[in-house]
């Protein structure tokens, strides 16, 4: 050392010594990693076991709090997801450690990885000690408004509605039934009453609508009612226990009206779990049925649904067919005769008028009358035969085999089954009812056109969210037309049909068996149905294996769908179904293997979505040269081996897990719909750069670095054109991207660090979550039509717009945030105000504001400058803000003082939900009524808050407080 000091200056000597110390310390760490690797791994396992126990406790507590109908907090969902993610990382530590080529390195590497993960596990354990509730209340719902058509037969129908209403208001009538023949308008009447009761909240608190239909049972009815109450009965198998749970839950719904539509058989209320309606509980039971006997046996007050008067029949027919028809000479007498043939039955009038809409030629009208008067072979039941003849007339007038086949296909499903339009169109494509076209978009356009035509012909009914369904009489008519070619069964009838091989007739072409809830083994049968082309097994809890003999004599099968099943194994005989064009094994949770596909070269669609135990690519996938649709999402298939996708040149639809993609192969395909993950920015940029404008009608991309891990079923709720950035930076986005999620991108400090936002012209939704460094998220220069903005757990977020950080911000361009409808911000601890006063005029379309856990937030809308306030004072009038606001939720913000200035007010016209809890410094609630003295707030408005806080509020007008207070639900 003395010799060393002679040659080195003191300063350089210190540097050498410091370097030596660092090397020594690092060597010590590495030696510790190596020598104590076993201890580190064991410690990691202990910590992980503690975390797993905590996870189990959290899940059990959350499950108990979710009962009934609440939803988990986002922070809890995120924590559970991170625990799942780190589980996979821990399992790979030994694999990672074994990849070294020296004996020393793997052990050291394993020790280092274990130490790093110990810190991560400890941090997760600390975060998992949730003190408050793990769930949040669901949106308050007092019933569901149902889509209705124009009241059929104004005077006749209104008389029935008035009679029902009179009985509802009379204390002695607790059970009320409307009965009448099928198609007479009973459901239409009840829907109108349902919607009216929702608007008139003074008599009843809740309205519960349940469609019963056939075949029904106590078990199924319990299930249907529980679904409406968001009550989970899946863990309770016996009807008595289920009845007790249902009874207790219904009692919590206070004064309710329970409407049971289309009851076919009587039942005892106590068997189902429905409390007896009494003057004490203020409840009512309404039901519709075709049977007077059912009404009497259920001890109801009976109201008959009369057929329409001749005048009402004429008015309804003209309303549907169009009054212009009477402009044609000599046609009116024939039209009147046609109306008579409808026998005053609303369904027959509507369907026949729909099929004759815009017909003006007198010869066509005479021909129609002749066809209606010509008896056809049909049901032995005289009344049913007469109705079917009239309905069949509309079916035959379609003059389009594709439309007729579409209607018959819908009849294959159980009564009152609602079809999502897109799923139904997918089925019609699979069936060949919609012919293959150049693009999926063209096929879907054709499908929507067909459904629209059937709706206009009044053969399909429109439901919620544009879903479609068949009236049960039209379904019966369609099944009579199909005859022995079709077999549809649901519930208990499924196994009854399956067990008896002789019921699988030689003429069967299509079979749909669905909704069997009992867990039974798949029957060992070998049906001989040479013409069978479609077999749908949906939502049946079959267990075990399907015997090889089952498919041996079904060589003509073209469509096979097994959905939501507990089947563990499929037979090899599936591999011989060479005519198979569609194979769907969806959510088969216990299925771990798919038989060879080598011979199935006719296959156009393969869907294994969410069959989670499938880990390997099916053998022979590369042989499916006609494949257009491939879905492997939700399986455990890590990636598709190189060379396979490039052979599937016809692919239009591709959904994959989050495994690594071969970008060159993806680029070579002419996809229209694509979901997949890109490891690294370069692959993503390459693919986006290769896209032709408008090539993809739907897409969902995850972009992440190679080391990032994320669960496959996260962040894919959004529909349309979506991109998620996970812990990475990109330079561009598809120009037509509609949804952008930015998750854990900790290099992002400002919107100026995201130049790709400038090129996105169609962004409608932005979600930014757990980006620890970001200080602002938007810029005035953005021009996309943003409708939803979610900001969650952004620790350094200061302002929304980067321009607000400068001393003299620019003027806000007109139109900034003018499309915004939903705004959510959670867990952003340092932001002090959300919106500037200059933004107010642009926020007229805002419908939902949800702000939680922002510790330093003081203002929702910042204070205006002194000059602006003086101008407002001089004008002497208040400004209405957020005219379309439906939901306002403020939770746990200790410093929040104002929502807006004293010159602003929110009129209650559109408000439905207000929740303000744990905001002690907020003293003014800026609500007003349209006319403070005369008007009342909307009956649907509900306010959740704390009673002490409500009592201390300062009001501009106490009449507003008095009007709103009855709508309050006070919580601790």
Residue pairs with C-beta under 8 A, 6 or more apart in sequence:
4 13
5 13
8 16
30 108
30 112
32 111
33 40
33 107
33 108
33 109
33 110
33 111
33 112
33 115
34 104
34 107
34 108
34 111
36 111
37 107
37 108
37 110
37 111
37 114
40 110
40 111
40 114
40 115
40 118
41 93
41 110
41 111
41 114
43 114
43 118
44 90
44 93
44 114
44 117
44 118
44 121
47 118
47 121
47 122
47 125
48 87
48 90
48 121
50 125
51 83
51 121
51 124
51 125
51 128
52 83
54 125
54 128
54 129
55 80
55 83
55 128
58 76
58 79
58 80
58 128
58 130
58 134
59 80
61 134
62 72
62 76
62 134
62 135
65 133
65 134
65 135
66 72
66 135
66 232
67 231
67 232
68 229
68 230
68 231
68 232
68 249
69 138
69 229
69 230
69 231
70 135
70 136
70 137
70 138
71 135
71 136
71 138
72 134
72 135
72 136
73 133
73 134
73 135
73 136
74 792
74 826
75 793
75 826
75 827
76 130
76 134
76 135
78 769
78 770
78 793
79 124
79 127
79 128
81 711
81 714
82 124
83 124
83 128
84 711
85 709
85 710
85 711
86 117
86 120
86 121
86 124
88 709
89 117
89 709
90 117
90 121
93 110
93 113
93 114
93 117
94 110
96 109
96 110
96 113
97 106
97 107
97 109
97 110
97 113
98 106
99 106
100 106
100 109
137 915
137 944
138 230
139 887
139 913
140 912
140 913
140 942
140 944
142 198
142 201
142 205
142 206
142 207
142 940
142 942
143 194
143 197
143 198
143 206
143 207
143 208
143 209
144 194
144 207
144 209
144 464
145 194
145 195
145 198
146 191
146 194
146 195
146 209
146 464
147 191
147 462
147 463
147 464
148 188
148 191
148 192
148 195
149 188
150 319
151 157
151 158
151 188
151 192
152 185
152 188
152 308
152 312
152 316
152 346
152 349
152 350
153 185
153 308
153 309
153 312
153 313
153 315
153 316
153 346
154 312
154 315
155 309
155 311
155 312
156 306
156 307
156 308
156 309
156 312
157 185
157 188
157 189
157 312
159 306
160 178
160 185
160 189
160 303
160 305
160 306
161 189
161 192
161 193
163 303
164 176
164 178
164 189
164 193
164 286
164 303
165 193
165 196
167 173
167 176
167 301
167 303
168 176
168 193
168 203
168 257
168 284
168 286
169 203
171 279
173 284
173 301
174 276
174 277
174 278
174 283
174 284
174 285
175 277
175 284
175 285
175 287
175 298
175 299
175 300
175 301
176 284
176 285
176 286
176 287
176 300
176 301
176 303
177 286
177 287
177 288
177 289
177 294
177 295
177 298
177 300
177 301
177 302
177 303
178 186
178 189
178 190
178 286
178 287
178 288
178 289
178 303
178 304
178 305
179 186
179 288
179 289
179 290
179 291
179 292
179 294
179 295
179 302
179 303
179 304
179 305
180 186
180 290
180 304
180 305
180 306
180 307
181 290
181 305
181 307
181 345
181 383
182 290
182 347
182 387
182 472
182 473
183 345
183 346
183 347
183 348
183 387
183 471
183 473
184 305
184 306
184 307
184 345
184 346
184 347
185 305
185 346
185 347
186 261
186 288
186 305
187 261
187 262
187 288
188 346
189 288
189 305
190 209
190 259
190 261
190 286
190 288
193 259
193 286
194 207
194 209
194 259
197 203
197 204
197 207
197 257
198 207
198 940
199 939
199 940
200 939
201 939
201 940
202 939
203 255
204 255
204 256
204 257
204 282
204 284
205 253
205 254
205 255
205 256
206 253
206 254
206 255
206 256
206 257
207 256
207 257
207 259
208 225
208 228
208 229
208 253
208 256
208 257
208 258
208 259
209 228
209 259
209 261
210 221
210 224
210 225
210 228
210 258
210 259
210 260
210 261
211 224
211 261
211 262
211 416
212 221
212 224
212 260
212 261
212 262
212 263
212 264
213 262
213 264
213 414
213 415
213 416
213 472
214 262
214 264
214 415
215 490
215 491
215 492
215 493
216 263
216 264
216 265
217 491
217 492
218 239
218 267
218 271
218 272
219 239
219 242
219 517
220 491
221 267
221 272
222 233
222 239
222 242
222 243
222 246
222 272
222 273
223 233
223 517
225 246
225 250
225 258
225 272
225 273
225 274
226 232
226 233
226 242
226 245
226 246
226 249
229 246
229 249
229 250
229 253
231 245
231 246
231 249
233 242
233 245
233 246
236 242
236 245
239 271
242 273
243 270
243 271
243 272
243 273
244 273
245 273
246 272
246 273
246 274
247 273
247 274
247 275
250 256
250 258
250 273
250 274
250 275
251 275
251 281
254 281
254 282
255 281
255 282
255 283
256 283
256 284
257 283
257 284
257 285
257 286
258 274
258 283
258 284
258 285
258 286
259 286
259 287
260 285
260 286
260 287
260 288
261 287
261 288
262 288
262 289
262 416
262 472
263 287
263 288
263 289
263 294
263 298
264 289
264 290
264 291
264 294
265 294
266 293
266 294
266 297
266 298
267 298
269 275
269 276
269 285
270 276
274 285
275 281
275 283
277 283
277 284
277 285
285 300
287 295
287 298
287 300
288 305
289 295
292 302
292 304
295 302
296 302
307 343
307 344
307 345
308 316
308 344
308 345
308 346
308 349
309 344
310 344
313 339
313 342
313 344
313 349
314 336
314 339
316 346
316 349
316 350
316 353
317 335
317 338
317 339
317 342
317 349
317 352
317 353
318 325
318 326
319 353
320 349
320 350
320 353
320 354
320 357
320 458
321 335
321 353
321 354
321 356
321 357
321 359
322 357
322 358
324 358
324 360
325 331
325 335
325 356
325 359
325 360
326 332
326 335
327 360
328 360
328 361
328 362
329 362
330 362
331 360
331 362
331 365
334 362
334 365
334 366
334 369
335 365
337 369
338 352
338 356
338 365
338 368
338 369
338 372
339 349
341 352
341 369
341 372
341 373
341 390
342 348
342 349
342 352
342 390
343 386
343 387
343 390
345 387
345 390
347 387
347 391
347 471
347 473
347 474
348 387
348 390
348 391
350 458
351 390
351 391
351 394
351 457
351 458
351 459
351 474
352 372
352 390
352 393
352 394
353 458
354 394
354 456
354 457
354 458
354 459
355 393
355 394
355 397
355 398
355 457
355 458
356 364
356 365
356 368
356 397
357 456
359 365
359 368
368 393
368 397
371 393
371 396
372 389
372 390
372 393
375 389
376 389
376 392
378 384
378 385
378 388
378 389
378 392
378 480
379 385
379 388
379 480
384 476
387 473
387 477
388 476
388 477
388 480
391 473
391 474
391 477
392 477
392 481
394 457
394 458
394 459
395 404
395 407
395 459
395 477
395 478
395 481
397 457
398 404
398 407
398 453
398 454
398 457
398 459
400 453
402 433
402 434
402 450
403 450
403 453
403 454
405 431
405 433
406 428
406 433
406 450
406 451
406 454
407 454
407 459
407 460
407 470
407 474
407 478
408 478
408 481
408 482
408 486
409 427
409 428
409 431
409 433
409 510
410 419
410 424
410 460
410 468
410 470
410 475
410 478
411 470
411 474
411 475
411 478
411 479
411 482
411 486
411 488
412 486
412 488
412 510
412 512
412 534
412 536
413 419
413 488
413 512
413 514
414 488
414 489
414 490
414 491
414 514
414 515
415 472
415 475
415 490
416 469
416 472
417 469
417 470
418 463
418 464
418 467
418 468
418 469
419 467
419 468
419 469
420 465
420 467
421 447
421 448
421 451
421 466
421 467
421 468
422 444
424 447
424 451
424 468
425 434
425 443
425 444
425 447
425 448
425 451
428 434
428 447
428 450
429 436
429 443
429 447
430 559
430 581
430 582
430 605
431 534
431 559
432 558
432 581
434 443
434 446
434 447
434 450
435 446
436 443
436 604
437 443
437 446
439 652
439 672
440 652
440 653
440 672
440 673
440 697
441 672
441 697
451 460
451 468
454 460
454 468
455 461
455 462
455 468
459 470
459 474
460 468
460 469
460 470
461 468
461 469
461 470
461 471
462 468
463 469
470 478
479 486
479 488
482 510
484 505
484 507
484 508
485 507
485 508
485 509
485 510
485 531
486 508
486 509
486 510
486 511
487 497
487 503
487 508
487 510
487 511
487 512
488 511
488 512
488 513
489 496
489 497
489 512
489 513
489 514
490 513
490 514
490 515
490 516
491 515
491 516
491 517
492 516
492 518
494 513
494 514
494 515
494 516
494 540
495 516
495 518
495 520
495 523
497 503
497 513
498 513
498 522
498 523
498 525
499 523
499 525
501 525
501 526
501 527
504 511
504 525
504 527
504 528
504 529
504 532
505 529
506 528
506 529
506 530
506 531
507 531
508 529
508 531
508 532
509 531
509 532
509 533
509 534
510 532
510 533
510 534
510 536
511 529
511 532
511 534
511 535
511 536
512 534
512 536
512 538
513 536
513 537
513 538
513 540
514 536
514 537
514 538
514 539
514 540
515 538
515 539
515 540
516 539
516 540
516 541
516 542
517 541
518 541
519 541
519 542
519 543
519 566
520 541
520 542
520 543
521 542
521 543
521 544
522 542
522 543
522 544
522 545
522 546
522 547
522 550
522 567
524 547
524 549
524 550
525 547
525 549
525 550
526 547
526 549
526 550
526 552
526 553
527 550
527 553
527 554
528 553
529 553
529 554
529 556
530 553
530 555
530 556
531 556
532 554
532 556
532 557
533 556
533 557
533 558
533 559
534 557
534 558
534 559
535 554
535 557
535 559
535 560
535 561
536 559
536 561
536 563
537 561
537 562
537 563
537 565
538 561
538 563
538 564
539 563
539 564
540 564
540 565
541 564
541 565
541 566
542 565
542 566
542 567
543 566
543 567
543 568
543 590
544 567
544 568
544 569
545 567
545 568
545 569
545 570
545 571
546 567
546 569
546 570
546 571
547 571
548 571
548 572
548 573
549 571
549 573
550 571
550 573
551 557
551 571
551 573
551 574
551 576
551 577
552 573
554 577
555 576
555 577
555 578
555 579
556 579
557 577
557 579
557 580
558 579
558 580
558 581
558 582
559 580
559 581
559 582
560 574
560 577
560 580
560 582
560 583
560 584
561 582
561 584
561 586
562 584
562 585
562 586
562 588
563 584
563 586
563 587
563 588
564 586
564 587
564 588
565 587
565 588
565 589
565 590
565 591
566 588
566 589
566 590
567 588
567 590
567 591
568 590
568 591
568 592
569 591
569 592
569 593
570 585
570 591
570 593
570 594
570 595
571 595
572 595
572 596
574 580
574 583
574 595
575 595
575 596
575 597
575 598
575 599
575 600
576 599
577 600
578 599
578 600
578 601
578 602
579 602
580 600
580 602
580 603
581 602
581 603
581 604
581 605
582 603
582 604
582 605
583 600
583 603
583 605
583 606
583 607
584 605
584 606
584 607
585 591
585 594
585 607
585 608
585 611
586 607
586 608
586 609
586 610
586 611
587 609
587 610
587 611
587 634
588 611
589 611
589 612
589 613
590 613
591 611
591 613
591 614
592 613
592 614
592 615
593 614
593 616
594 608
594 614
594 618
595 618
595 619
596 618
596 619
596 620
597 603
597 606
597 618
597 619
597 620
597 621
597 623
597 624
598 619
598 620
598 623
599 620
600 620
600 623
600 624
601 623
601 624
601 625
601 626
602 626
603 624
603 626
603 627
604 626
604 627
604 628
604 629
604 650
605 627
605 628
605 629
606 618
606 621
606 624
606 627
606 629
606 630
606 631
607 629
607 630
607 631
608 614
608 618
608 631
608 632
608 635
609 631
609 632
609 633
609 634
609 635
609 655
610 633
610 634
610 635
611 634
611 635
612 634
612 635
612 636
613 636
614 635
614 636
614 637
615 635
615 636
615 637
615 638
616 637
617 637
617 640
617 641
617 644
621 640
621 644
621 648
622 643
622 644
622 647
622 648
624 648
625 647
625 648
625 649
625 650
626 650
627 648
627 650
627 651
628 650
628 651
628 652
628 653
629 651
629 652
629 653
630 648
630 651
630 653
630 654
630 655
631 653
631 654
631 655
632 640
632 655
632 656
632 657
633 655
633 656
633 657
633 675
633 712
634 657
634 712
634 713
635 657
636 657
637 657
637 659
638 657
638 659
639 656
639 657
639 659
639 660
639 661
640 656
640 659
640 662
642 662
642 665
643 665
645 651
645 654
645 662
645 665
645 666
645 668
645 669
646 665
646 668
648 669
649 668
649 669
651 669
651 670
651 671
652 670
652 671
652 672
652 673
653 671
653 672
653 673
653 674
654 666
654 669
654 671
654 673
654 674
654 675
654 676
655 673
655 674
655 675
655 676
656 675
656 676
656 677
657 677
657 712
658 676
658 677
658 702
658 710
658 711
658 712
659 677
660 677
660 679
661 676
661 677
661 678
661 679
661 683
663 678
663 683
663 686
663 687
666 674
666 676
666 687
667 686
667 687
667 690
670 695
671 695
671 696
672 695
672 696
672 697
672 698
673 696
673 697
673 698
673 699
674 696
674 698
674 699
674 700
674 701
675 699
675 700
675 701
675 716
676 700
676 701
676 702
677 701
677 702
677 703
677 704
678 684
678 687
678 701
678 702
678 703
678 704
679 704
679 705
679 706
680 705
680 706
680 728
681 703
681 728
681 729
681 730
681 731
684 701
684 703
684 730
685 730
685 731
685 732
688 732
688 733
688 734
689 732
691 734
693 735
693 736
694 736
696 721
696 734
698 719
698 720
698 721
699 721
699 722
699 734
700 716
700 718
700 722
700 723
700 724
701 722
701 723
701 724
702 710
702 715
702 724
702 726
703 723
703 724
703 725
703 726
703 728
703 730
704 710
704 725
704 726
704 727
704 728
705 726
705 727
705 728
708 726
708 727
708 728
710 726
715 724
715 741
715 743
715 767
716 722
718 739
718 741
718 765
720 738
720 739
720 764
721 734
721 736
721 737
721 738
721 739
721 762
722 737
722 738
722 739
722 740
722 741
723 733
723 734
723 737
723 739
723 740
723 741
724 740
724 741
724 742
724 743
725 740
725 741
725 742
725 743
725 745
726 743
726 744
726 745
727 743
727 744
727 745
727 746
728 745
729 745
729 747
729 748
729 753
730 756
731 755
731 756
732 756
732 759
733 740
733 756
733 757
733 759
733 760
734 760
735 759
735 760
735 761
735 762
736 761
736 762
737 760
737 762
737 763
738 762
738 763
738 764
738 765
739 763
739 764
739 765
739 766
739 767
740 757
740 760
740 763
740 765
740 766
740 767
741 766
741 767
741 768
741 769
742 748
742 754
742 766
742 767
742 768
742 769
742 771
743 767
743 769
743 770
743 771
744 769
744 770
744 771
745 771
745 774
746 771
746 772
746 773
747 753
747 773
748 754
748 771
748 773
748 774
749 773
749 774
749 775
750 774
750 775
750 776
750 802
751 757
751 776
751 777
751 778
751 779
751 801
751 802
752 779
752 802
757 763
757 779
757 782
758 781
758 782
760 784
761 783
761 784
762 784
762 785
763 784
763 785
763 786
764 784
764 785
764 786
764 787
764 788
764 819
765 786
765 787
765 788
765 789
765 790
766 777
766 786
766 788
766 789
766 790
767 790
767 792
768 774
768 777
768 790
768 791
768 792
768 794
769 790
769 792
769 793
770 792
770 793
770 794
771 794
772 794
772 795
772 796
773 796
774 794
774 796
774 797
775 796
775 797
775 798
775 799
775 802
775 805
776 797
776 798
776 799
776 800
776 801
776 802
776 804
776 805
777 789
777 791
777 794
777 797
777 800
778 789
778 800
778 801
778 802
779 801
779 802
779 803
780 801
780 803
780 810
780 812
780 813
780 816
782 816
785 819
786 817
786 819
786 820
787 819
787 820
787 821
787 822
788 820
788 821
788 822
788 823
789 820
789 822
789 823
789 824
790 822
790 824
790 825
791 797
791 824
791 825
791 826
791 828
792 824
792 825
792 826
792 827
793 826
793 827
793 828
794 827
794 828
795 828
795 829
795 830
796 830
797 828
797 830
797 831
798 805
798 830
798 831
798 832
799 805
799 831
800 834
800 835
801 809
803 809
803 810
804 836
809 836
811 838
812 836
812 838
812 839
812 842
814 842
815 842
816 839
816 842
817 839
817 842
817 843
818 842
818 843
818 844
818 845
819 845
820 843
820 845
820 846
821 845
821 846
821 847
821 848
822 846
822 847
822 848
823 834
823 846
823 848
823 849
823 850
824 848
824 850
824 851
825 831
825 834
825 850
825 851
825 852
825 854
826 850
826 851
826 852
826 853
826 854
827 852
827 853
827 854
828 853
828 854
828 857
829 853
829 854
829 855
829 856
830 855
830 856
831 854
831 856
831 857
832 856
832 857
832 858
832 859
833 857
833 858
833 859
833 860
833 861
833 862
834 851
834 857
834 859
834 860
834 861
834 862
835 843
835 860
835 861
835 862
836 861
836 862
837 861
837 862
837 863
837 864
837 865
837 868
837 901
840 861
840 879
840 881
840 904
843 881
843 882
844 882
844 883
844 884
845 884
846 882
846 884
846 885
847 884
847 885
847 886
847 887
847 910
848 885
848 886
848 887
849 860
849 882
849 885
849 887
849 888
849 889
850 887
850 889
851 857
851 860
851 889
851 890
851 891
851 893
852 889
852 890
852 891
852 892
852 893
853 891
853 892
853 893
854 893
854 896
855 893
855 894
855 895
856 895
857 893
857 895
857 896
858 895
858 896
858 897
858 898
859 896
859 897
859 898
859 899
860 890
860 896
860 898
860 899
860 900
861 881
861 898
861 899
861 900
861 901
861 904
863 869
863 898
863 901
864 872
864 901
869 901
869 903
872 879
872 903
873 903
878 903
878 904
878 905
878 928
879 903
879 904
879 905
880 904
880 905
880 906
880 907
880 928
881 900
881 904
881 905
881 906
881 926
882 906
883 907
883 909
883 910
884 910
885 906
885 910
885 911
886 910
886 911
886 912
886 913
887 911
887 912
887 913
887 914
888 906
888 911
888 913
888 914
888 915
888 916
889 913
889 914
889 915
889 916
890 896
890 899
890 915
890 916
890 917
890 919
890 922
891 915
891 916
891 917
891 918
891 919
892 917
892 918
892 919
893 918
893 919
894 918
894 919
894 920
894 921
895 921
896 919
896 921
896 922
897 921
897 922
897 923
898 922
898 924
899 906
899 922
899 924
899 925
899 926
900 906
900 926
902 924
902 926
902 956
904 926
905 926
905 927
905 928
905 956
906 926
906 927
906 928
907 927
907 928
907 929
907 930
908 927
908 928
908 929
908 930
908 937
908 938
908 941
908 964
909 930
909 938
910 938
911 927
911 937
911 938
911 941
912 938
912 940
912 941
912 942
913 941
913 942
913 944
914 941
914 942
914 943
914 944
914 945
915 943
915 944
915 945
916 922
916 925
916 943
916 944
916 945
916 949
917 944
917 945
917 946
917 971
918 946
919 949
920 949
922 949
923 952
923 953
923 954
924 953
924 954
924 955
924 956
925 953
925 955
926 956
927 960
927 964
928 956
928 957
928 960
929 935
929 936
929 937
929 959
929 960
929 963
932 957
932 959
932 960
933 959
936 963
937 963
937 964
937 967
941 964
941 967
942 967
942 969
943 964
943 967
943 968
943 969
944 968
944 969
944 971
945 968
945 969
945 970
945 971
946 970
946 971
946 972
947 968
947 970
950 965
950 968
950 970
953 961
955 961
